[in-house]
Structure formats: C-alpha cells, structure tokens
Amino acid sequence: DPFTQTVPVELTASNTGLQRYTVSLTIIDGENNVRNNRQDIFIDVLDGRQKILIVGAAPHPDMGALKLAIEANDNYQAETFVLENFDKPVRSYNLAILHSIPSDNAQGQKLLSELSAAKIPVFYITGAQNRFTSFNSLGTGVAIQLNGQRPNESEAFPIADFPYFNLRQEAINYMPKFPAALTPFGTFTTSPAVTVLARQKIGTLKTDYPLWVFSQQGERKVSVFIGEGLYKWRLHDFADHGNHDIFNELISKTIQFLSVREEKSFFRVTTKS
C-alpha cells in the first residue's frame, strides 16, 4: 500500500558554494524498481553575512560597544581597527563605521576617498579627534562650526514618525533615559535632505541641534551620530534591564538600513542551475 514518511535532516553548511548531496534508500527484498532509491541534490551555500568595518582615529570604548551590538545578530560580522593599522580593501565590506574620522591623520582622507569611490555606506560618529573643517566637506548633510573646545553633555530625545525603520515603543520611550553624549559645542547646520532620528537635549532645554541623523548621497546611505559615549548607553541599558536589547535594537536597525542595497536592475533572469 502507498505511504509517505518525512525524515528531518539537518546539514551543516561547513563550506560555501555549490554542494552535492546524495539521498539513498536501502534496497529491500523483492523490490522491483531500485532506480528511484537514489537521488542527487544540489544546494548552493551562500555566506549572506554582512561585513561591517569599524575604524577609529584612536582606540575608544564606543567601538567595542558597537561591535558587540552588531554581532548579537548572526547576520553581521564586524571587524575593528585603529586607523593607522588599517590596510585592507574596503570593497570587501558592506558598511563602514568611522569614529572621530576625519582627524588630523592624513590616512583618514585616503580611507574616505576609497569608501566614496566604492560607494560604501558610512556611519559617522564624531569625537574629540574630529577635524570638522574636513568633516563638513563630506556632504553628510550636517555641518558643525565649533565655538569652543569644551563639549556639551547632550541627552537624546527622539523625533516622532521617523520614516526609515520602526523601533519598538519601549526603545523610543527609553532613549531620553540614556546617559548624555559628549557633543561638540558649536553651531549646527543641516540640509533639507537630512532626516533626524533624535535631537539634543542640553540640561532641561530641548534644542533643534541634531544628535542622530540619516541622509542619502545618490545610492549611498549615510548616518551621523554627533557625539561620543555610546558605550555608556549599552551599560545603562544593562543596568536597567539586565540585557542590551534596546541598545542592540538601535544599532541593528541602523546597520540594517544603511547596509541593505536596493536591487534596481530592470532586467533579471532566473533559471535552474
């Protein structure tokens, strides 16, 4: 009598590329047709993980906090470098996170040029070593004119109806409770193309100064966090909740938005191997 049986099998994707597997059944006594006891199948194993580059003008705990948040998601792999030690091709990465770059180190300009030529999305985080005259020429949609060397302590207050990705209401409500970031003391100018996720609250004053913004340069997406101290956000999240879920959500959603490239090809062919 006809019957079917399902046998679950888990295969380990130990190698990338086209893999050949053979499924076979033992021949039983009296079996008339044995040709259908064997079947070859082919599985194309892809490494779909996004590679994220983190480069800082100098070692900074923000870089470690970002790496931990990124790699909490199995779809991402992060590598961290101090600027003077980075010498890899940028085209192998899906996104670059630059901390306090551009700085006075000329190697930073070389890195920026290579990222621009390769159209790699960039997440800028400003810091004490930033050279803002160079930063303002990057076309991020944000210009910063320093009025003094001493930074402000700015808390975040999120903007309603942020369009690029959805955050849980719990994360939105918790953002103002994060510790203050050290932001430049100066004048901020933003272009109409910039979309603000959060603005700066200095003391009790909610300002129009941007804290976290997003923009797009042609096909290239850009984000800027104007300040340093993200590692404190991660620590504070754990102190209050016993986990890093809210901080990880903010970073993961940012990375996902910046690194995903839209498929704009008008001619596509799908066929069997």
Stockholm file with secondary structure:
# STOCKHOLM 1.0

chainA/1-273         DPFTQTVPVELTASNTGLQRYTVSLTIIDGENNVRNNRQDIFIDVLDGRQKILIVGAAPHPDMGALKLAIEANDNYQAETFVLENFDKPVRSYNLAILHSIPSDNAQGQKLLSELSAAKIPVFYITGAQNRFTSFNSLGTGVAIQLNGQRPNESEAFPIADFPYFNLRQEAINYMPKFPAALTPFGTFTTSPAVTVLARQKIGTLKTDYPLWVFSQQGERKVSVFIGEGLYKWRLHDFADHGNHDIFNELISKTIQFLSVREEKSFFRVTTKS
#=GR chainA/1-273 SS CCCCCCCCCCCCCCSCEEEEEEEECCCCTTCSCCGGGEEEEEEEECCCCEEEEEEESSCCHHHHHHHHHHTTSTTEEEEEEEGGGCCSCGGGCSEEEEESCSCSCTHHHHHHHHHHHTTCCEEEECCTTCCHHHHTTSCSSEEEEESCSSCEEEEEEECTTCSSCCCCHHHHHHGGGSCCEEECSEEEEECTTCEEEEEEEETTEEEEEEEEEEEEETTEEEEEECSBCHHHHHHHHHHHHSSCHHHHHHHHHHHHHHHCCCCCCSCCCCCCC
#=GC SS_cons         CCCCCCCCCCCCCCSCEEEEEEEECCCCTTCSCCGGGEEEEEEEECCCCEEEEEEESSCCHHHHHHHHHHTTSTTEEEEEEEGGGCCSCGGGCSEEEEESCSCSCTHHHHHHHHHHHTTCCEEEECCTTCCHHHHTTSCSSEEEEESCSSCEEEEEEECTTCSSCCCCHHHHHHGGGSCCEEECSEEEEECTTCEEEEEEEETTEEEEEEEEEEEEETTEEEEEECSBCHHHHHHHHHHHHSSCHHHHHHHHHHHHHHHCCCCCCSCCCCCCC
//
